[in-house]
Amino acid sequence: MTHRRILLFLTCCILCSPFHLTPARADDLQNALTTIIPELDKGCHDKMKLAFYVLDLRSGSSNAELNAFVTDMRETQKRLAGQLESLAKAHHIDTSFHYGNDILDKVRKRMEDTSGDQLQDATGDNFKLHVLSDMEQDYTYQISLIKTLRSVSGLDDPLKAYLDDSLKTHQQGLKQIQVLLQRFKM
């Protein structure tokens, strides 16, 4: 009986999640756009903030490869955010991100806060590993968001082009992160 309750709970979580989209309804496109575009925009801005923290507040890491990746990431995410915000405006979508009041959003907010605290406390190699581990999770999440939105029918060509570019950018970035992680792991 316990396994059934767990399975029921997980099923409800998935079905109640804002990312559970069923393409049969006409408002699914607008729902997908208003749900996922603020998430994508938040991801771009979070990466720019991390780059500012790593390069400007922490005066860069002691590793030139990591600094080069983070510098490139900042510029790439700035470009993607600008394009996304223009597309959102054309679709009359507010890119402001707000955490929801449900338990999963509260968990997510707590996890993000904890990760930020850990990053501030990290030094040396732990700092590099923490930055890259966070980026690996973030890039994987962004790829999932992009693929989910890309699968919704009715997207216009400019939005498809943006999503394809963003997907390619995040997939390439994820590969770079994984290479750097392998080099830094002890």
Secondary structure, DSSP 4 states (H G I P E B T S, - for coil): -HHHHHHHHHHHHHHHSTT---TTSTTHHHHHHHHHHHHHHHHHHHHHHHHHIIIIIS---S-HHHHHHHHHHHHHHHHHHHHHHHHHHHTT--------SSHHHHHHHHHHHHHHHHHHH--HHHHHHHHHHHHHHHHHHHHHHHHHHHTSTT--HHHHHHHHHHHHHHHHHHHHHHHHHHHH--
